[in-house]
C-alpha cells in the first residue's frame, strides 16, 4: 500500500481551523498500520508505504483518517473502505477516494451461525398455531471495541426482543441458546399447507431480527456490532434452516445521510492472491528456470525469456531473485546475465546504467540480502539525523531566517564524513552473496574493457553506492531504517547527504562538474582530496575480492525486530502476581529481551538457543486475541500479545526462523495455557506433561530470507500466463530469424534472440509447462466449486465475493449450484 496524501479535509471548528491528522490501515475493524501525525494541515502528505502478508480472511480493506485530540479520544474524520472483491479494480493505480462518513451503525464485521425451525401446533379448538424456534449457536470474528469484546445477541420478532447471556472477553462467542416465538394466525387446520397460500400473508411480511451488541461499562450504552434480518417467507420450502450469515450494517429505514464533502485520500494498492499447489506440480517449470544459468547463450534460458516478455523488468526480477536465492543459484544466474550484458555494452561509462534485467535482479538481491547490513551501517546515524534536526541547508536561496550558511555547511560536512566513514569501513560486514556477485561483475567488466583501469571499480560502485546506499539514505523508510517518511527538513538533509555520497562513490574524474547546482559544487570541494578516492577503492576492492573472508556471520548482534507488546508475568517470583504488562521487546540473532521502555536495561533476556518453540496461543486461554507463546527449557513459557494479527504473524515467523537450528527444539506443544491446575487444551493436570499437539514452523533456517519456492514459481507461472501472446510472438520471431537473415520486422526486433533454435526450444517447454499448470488450476476450481456450500462457515450468506465467484463459475462450468 502507498498512502499518498489527503486533500480538503473539513476545517476544525476552533479558531485555527487546522487539524493534526494521521491515517490507519485496517483489515475490517482491526488496525494493522498507522502513519505518522501530520500537524496543522487540512491537506496532509503522508508518503508512506506499508507491505504485509494478510494472515486471515477479511471483507474490507479500510483506511481511517483521525484527528488527534490531546485531551479526549481522537476523532474520526472519515474513511475509505474497499471491498476485497473490488481491490483488483484499483490494482497498482494511483486513485483518489472520497472519504465516507463513519458511524457506529455501519462499522460491522464478523458472522453469526443460526438455526431456524418452524413447527405447527394444533390447539384444542382446531386452530393452527405456528411456533418459530431460533437457535443462536455462535459468532466469529466480531470486532474488538476499545480493547475489549463482551458480546451478547438480541432476537426480535414483532414484539419485545429476547437476549442471550453476555459472553465475557471473546470475539468468538459460543451462545447455543434457543428462543421460541409464537406466530399465530386464525386459519382452519385443513388449510395449513406450510404458508403456501396465494394471497400475501401477514406471516410472509414478518422478519426475524438478530442484533449483536458489545456490553459496555461506559455511560454511552452498549455498542452495536451488526445485525441480521431474515424474512420468514424463505421458510416456506423447508421447516428447518441452518446457516452462517455475515453481519450487516444497521438498516436505518432508508434514512440517507447527506454526503458532506469530507475530503479525499490518494492511495495505491497492489493486492496479489496466489493459489499455490504442492511442490511436485511445479517441478517441470521450476527445473527449467533453475538451469537458466547453465544455458548457452543465457538469452535462450527461461529466466531471461521472462525478463524479455514482462512489460516492466522488475516484475520478472522479484520472483526470479527470490526463487534463485531460495535454491542457492542466484550468483551463477546473475553472473551469466551480467556477462551477457557487458558483452553488449559498447561504452565503459554506461556499464549497468540502464534498467535491464541484470540491474533489477541485483537491486532486488541487495534489498533482500543486504537489509541487515544497512541496519548495522546506516541506522544509528540516520536515527540521530531524524531526532536532532540540525540545520544543513546549503542553498543560499533556501536559508531560513537566523541560519548561518557556514554553520550549516559544517553540520552537513560532519554528517557526510561520518556516513562515508561507516560505509567505507563496513566492507567486512557486506553479505557474502553480494560480495560474490560484485566479484563476478568486476571480472566481466575488466575482461571486456581491458584498456580502462577504473571500470573494475565503476561496475561495482554503480550498484553499491548508486543503487544501495544512496537510495537508502534518501528514503530510509523504504529500506526499513525508519518507520515513517521523514519530515521535510530531515528529508532535505538526507537528499543533500545522498547526492554527496553518490558522487563520492562514483569515482568520476571531474566531480564538481557532476552537480547542476553551484552550491553543491562548492560544498564538494571539501571532499576533493585523494584520501576519499583511496578509501572508496579500498572498500570496493574488499567487497569484490573472491574469498576475502570466512563465510561465518558477523560477530556483532544484528537487530531483527523490536516494538511494544504485552506480556504475562512468567511467575519467576514465588508469590508474584501473574498479571499483564506492556514491555519493549527486542530480538537480535543472539537473544530475545524485554525492558520497561526502549533503551532501558533488559528485565529479562532469553538466549536464542533457549527458544525451543514459538507457537500461537488459543484465544480461550486468557480471552485475548493475537497471543503467542515462547517455550523455554523446563517448559517455562512466556505468553505475549501482539498489537494485531499482522504483527503477531511477523513476530512468530521471525522468532521461529532465528531458533530453527536449535538442537533441543520441541516437536509437541500445548496450544492453550496451564490454568487452575490443568492444561486447557488436553485437560492434563501435571504442568510438566509433554505437549498434546505437533509443533508447526518448518521454516528455512536462514534468518534473512523466508522464501517459499513454490509460491515464487506460481508467481512466475502467472506472469508467463499473462504475457502468453508475447511468448507466442517471440516464437514467431525465432522462426523468422532462423529462416530469414535480412532486416528484421519491427514487431520482432524488440526481443534479444542470440540463438533462435535454442530460444525456440525453451519457449516450447515454457508454453507446455504453463499450459499444464493452467489445466490443473481450472480442474481445482471446478472441484472446489462442486464442493462449495453457500451458507457454510467458509462462505456465509451475504458474501458478495462468493456470489461473484458463483456467477463466474456458472458461466464457465456446466455445473449449476
Secondary structure, 3 states (H helix, E strand, C coil): CEEEEEECCCCCCCCCCCEEEEEEEEECCEEEEECCCEEEECCCEEEEECCCCCCCCCCEEEEEEEECCCCCCCEEEEEEEEEHHHHHHHECCCEEEECECCCCCCCCCCEEEEEEEEEEEECCCCEEEEEEEEEEEEEECCCCECCECEEEEEEECCCCCEECCCECCECCCEEEEEEEEEEEEEEEHHHCHHHCCCCCCHHHHCEEEEEEEECCCCCCCCEEEEEEEEEHHHHCCCCEEEEEEECECCCCCCCCCCCCCCCEEEEEECCCCCCCCCHHHHHHHHHHHHHHHHCCCHHHCHHHHHHHHCCCHHHHHHHHHHHHHHCCCHHHHHHHHHHHHHHHCCCHHHCCCCCCHHHHHHHHHHHHHCHHHHHHHCHHHHHHHHHHCCCCCCCHHHCCCCCCHHHHHHHHHHHHHHHHHHHHCCHHHCCHHHHHHHHHHHHHHHHHCCCCCCHHHHHHHHHHHHHHHHHHHHCHHHHCCCCCCCCHHHHHHHHHHHHHHHHHHHCCCCCHHHCCCHHHHHHHHHHCCHHHHHHHHHHHHHHCCCCCCCCCCCCCCCEEEEEEEEEECCCCCCCCCCCEEEEEEEEECCEEEEECCCCCCCCEEEEHHHCCEEEECCCCCCCCCCEEEEECHHHCEEEEECCCHHHHHHHHHHHHHHCCCCCCCCCEECCCCEECCEECCCCCCCCCCCCCEECCCCCCCCCCCCCCHHHHHHHHHHHHHHCHHHHHHHHHHHHHHHHCCCCCCHHHCCCCCCCHHHHHHHHHHHHHHHHHHHHHHHHHHHHHHHHCCCCCCCCCECCHHHHHHHHHHHHHCCCCC
